[in-house]
Amino acid sequence: MRMALRSWVDDGTRTYLLFHIPGGWHLLQLARRGERPEWDLVYMSPAEASFLQNITPWQDLLSRILREALHRGVYRLYVSPPADSPFQRVFQELGFRPYTRERVYTWQSDAPGETGIPSPRPRTPELRWHFSRLWQQVTPSLVIAAETLNANGLMIPYAWADRAGQRVFVQLDDGDVVGAVALRKGKRGCWARLLLAPGAKETGQKLVEWLVGQKGTCARRPLFVAVREYQGTEQEVLRERGFRLYDTRVHMVRHLALPLSADERVSEGLLALAGLGGEPVYSRSWEGEPVTARSTQTFSSPPT
């Protein structure tokens, strides 16, 4: 109830309630990704068994949410259920598409890290382009398409964005970013992400050792490090240092709209990849007049 009441005072969180006979109350909560045109589906209730017995209430509720999100200028809706949960199938029936998996490793030892490990430097605005180049170099195209918005200048994914409570550090080699760590501190633990250039295992070992040594930040709290399934070197480094696998999640996305320049057309392949149906609506300039504004291409995508 405390989280639900935040919807009245915090525009970054929205809570929806639906009463459906005989299932009773259904609750769904969304969190906005800062100023980005993206929301996360972060909480659902009631219990899993009831959810699977009848998904009609969720279809009705989500259909309303999708319409409201479009009116608010939202392009995408994300959800990350556990990989072994039947929720994944249900979300696919509701129009969500899986695009990658993420493995979460945990470190709960009190053993100290090595001393004398040089600290990575904070990512400054002038290093954002170098970081973006590294991230795109090691990230599959499907993930890049699902997590960035080139037309809006959001080429750094939300997971690696500069935001309240998160700091991003980078490791340089001859001016190039060869490794990065995103670190967040919570009340009951610390959350980190690790990114390495191909062949930069030694850099990864130093970054992990630096993470383990963050006593002032993660003192007596479990440390969780998230890496994607395609990050083989990062997982190897974590396992060798004593991290154990804690959870595996499936990242899924529901596309609502694609941002395009005026008169720009989108390929059928991209539409199929995004899972958008219906008839596209284009914003066009008058013949002979220059195009000075940008527009959004939207699609009348009916509920599944």
N, C-alpha and C positions, 0 to 999 in steps of 0.2 A: 504493500500500500504506500510505503514511503517513496518508492521509486515511481509509482503511478502518479502521485501528487506532484512530482517534479514537472509533469507535463503542463501544469497550470502556471508555472513560474519560469521554466527553462525551455526555450524554443528549440533547444538541441535534442530534446527527448520527447517522443510522442508515444502515448499509451492508448490502446484501443481495447474496448470491452464489448463482447457480444454474448447475449444469452440465447441459447439454442436448446430447444426441447428435443430429446431427453438428455443431452450432454451437459446441460448447465452452463456455467459461465466459461467463456473462452477469452483469454487475455493475450495480447500480442504487443510487443514493445519495439520501437525503432529508435536508433540514435543517429543523429546527423554527423557527417564527417566534416566538422568545422564549416568552412564556407564553400566546400566542394559540393557539386550537384550530385551527391551520393549519400545513401543511407545504409545503415547496417541493421539487419533484423537480429536483435540481441537476446530476446526473451520470449518464450511461448509457454502457455499453461492452458489446460490441465496436463495430466500425466501422459506419458508416451502411449500407453495402451489405449486410452480413450481417443487420443489423436488418430491412431491408426484405424480404429473401428469405423470412424465416420469423418471423412475429411471435408464434407460439404460445408460445415460452418467456417472452416479455414478458407475454403475457396471463396465464400461470400465475403468474408472479412478482408481477405487479401485483394479481392477485386475492388472493394471500396478504397483500400489503401493505395492501390496502383493509380486509380483515378485522381485521388487527392495529390499523390506525389507528382504526377504529370502537371497538374495545375500549379504546383509549387516549383516547377522547373527542375525536377529530379531526373537524372538520366539513367541511373542504375540503382539497383537494390541488391545487397549482398547478404549472404548467410553462410555460416561455417559449421555444419553439424559434424559430430564425430564420425569417423570413417566406418565404424562397425554399427552405426545406428540405422534403423529402418527409416529415420527421418529423411535420409538422402533420397530415397525413392519417392517419398511423398512430396518433397520440394520439387523434384523433377516433374511430377504430375501437375504442379502449380506453376510451371513455366521457368524454373531455375535451371541453369546449365552449369555442370561442374567444369572447371578449367584447370585445376591443379590440386595437389595434396600438400599438406604441411605437417611436418613431424616436429613435436615439441620435446626437447630433452631437458632434464632437470639435474641440478647439482645441489645436494643438501649436506655436503661434508663440511666439517669445521677445519679440515686440513688447510693450512695457509698455502697461498700460491708462491711462486718463485719471486724473489726480490730482484730489484734492478731492471724490471721489464719497462722499457720506454713507453710512455703513454701515447696513444694516438692523439692526433690533434682534432679539435672540434671542426665540424664541417662549416666553413664560412660561405657566404654567397658566391664568392669567386670560384669555389670548388664544386658548386652544384652541377655545373655542366660536366666536369670530369667524373663526378659520381654517377650522373645519369648515363654517361657513355659506358661505364663499367657495368651498371645494372642491365642495360640493354644488350651488352655483349654476352652475358651469361644467362639471360632470361629467354625462354621460348616465346615465339611470336604470339601464340595464343594467350599467354599470360600478359604480355605487353598490351595486347588489344583489350583485354578485360580490365586492366588496372590503370591505364593512362588515357588522357584526353588531349590529343595533339592540338585539336582546333581551339581548345581553351587554354593552351599553354601549361597544362598539368602533366608534364612528362616525368615527374617523380611520383611514384605511387604513394598512396596514403600511408602505407606501412612504414615508409622511409621519409615521410614529410616532417618538416619542422613544425611542431605543435606543442601546446602546453603539456608539461610533464614528460616530454621526450627529448633526449639529446642525441645527436648523431655525431659519431667520431669516424675519422678516416685515417688510413695508413698510406703514406706516399712513398713512391720509389721513382726517383728522377722526374718528379713533378706529376707523375701519373698516380691516380688512386688505385691501389692494388688490394685494398681491403677496407671494410667498413663495419661498424657496430652501431645499432640503435638501441638505446637503453632507457627504460622507464622504471620508476620506483613506485611500488604500491604498498598498501598497508600490511599485506600478508606475503609479499614476495617481490622479486624484481624480474622484469620481462626484457629480453634482449633479442635482437636479430643479428645474424652474422652473414656477411657477403664477402666472397673472395674472388680474385681474378684467377683464370686458369693457371694451374701450376704454382699457386701461391700458398702451398701448405705450410711452409715455415712462417709466413705472415699470419696465417690462421692460428697457429700454435701460440704465437706471441699475443694475439688479440684475445684468445680464450684465457690465457694465463693472466692477462690484464683484467679480464672480467672477473675471474675467480678472486683476484686480489682487491676487488672494490669493497673493502670492509666498511668504509665510511658510507657507502651507498646501500649495500645489501647486507649489513651486519645482522647475523643470526636470522636471516630470511632465506627461503629457498630461491634459487636462481633458475629461471626457465629461459631456454634459448630456442627460438623457432627458426627452422630452416625448411626450405621447400624440398620436395622429393627429388628434384633434378640436381640438388646441390650435394654431390657425392663427397667432395673433399671436405666440406664443412662438417658433414656427419661423421666422417672418419676421424677428424680432429677431435670432435666432442667425445666420441666413444673412447678414443685413446686416452683422453684426460680423465675419464671416469664418469662422464655423464651417462645417464640411463634414459631410455625412451619412456616418456610419460604419457603421450597421447598422439594420435594421428587424426587430423581434421581434413575435411573436404571443403575447398573453397568453391562456392557457387555464386552465380550472378544472374540477375533478371534485368535484361536491357529494356528500357522504356523509350529512349530517344537517342538519336545520334546527332552530335553537333557538326554542322557543315557550313561552308561559306555559301553565300548567295549564288545561285545557278550551278552549284556543285552537285554532281550525281554520285550515288553510291552504287557499288557493284552488287549483283545478286548474291555473289559469294559472301560478302560481308553481311548482308541481310540474313542469309542462312546461318552464318556463324553467330550472329547476335540473337537469333531466334525471334526476330520481329516479323509479324505477319501483317496482313491488311494492305491497303493501298497507300503508297508514299505520297506525302503532300510537300511540294517544293515551293520555296519563296523565290520569285524571279524578279529581275530588274526590268524596267521598261526598255524596249529596244532603243539603242543609241545613247542611253544615259549611263554614266559610270556607276559601278557598284561600290558603295562606300561602307555599307553596313554588313554585319555578319548575321546569319540566321540559323535557326535550328530546324532540322528536318525531323518531323515527328511521324508516327505511324499509328494508325488505328488498330492497335493490337488487342483483339478481344480476349477476355479471360479464358483460360483453358478449361 
